Each structure stands twice: as structure tokens, then as C-alpha cells.
């Protein structure tokens, strides 16, 4: 089962854009979209993106929308990527 996380980022240089991280089977796909009528494109994650992903995932664990095991897998993905 795939789990998606999304949030908005305001950057002075690039403007406001939406980031979406999709976690599935030990893999993670980062996408971004700027504007309502634009298409999703690949997004290289920054350390801030990883922090936001862990924050969003952490909020879902107490509500049982995400298991502690799934949260740990996301944390390990970050360590393996070296960011």
C-alpha cells in the first residue's frame, strides 16, 4: 500500500509550490507542482523536505494512520539517502 504525504513550500526564488512524497515498498518518489494547471515533475528532496516528511509521518502514528514500523522505514530511507 502506498502512502502519500504533501505540503506547500514558499521559496523566495522559486515561489510557492506543492511537494508530494509517495512511499511504497521501501521506495520513495518525490514530486512537485507549481500552479493549478501545471503537471507534476520530479523533485530532488532537500534536508528541509526530509524533516517535513518525518514531521508529517510522525503526526499520523498516534492516530494509527501509519504504523510505527512504517514510520521507521521512512526514517531508514532518509539515512540510506544520506541527507
Secondary structure, DSSP 8 states (H G I E B T S, - for coil): --EEEEEEEEETTTEEEEEEEEEETTEEEEEEE-STTS--EE----HHHHHHHHHHHHHHHTTTSS-HHHHHHHHHHHHHHT-
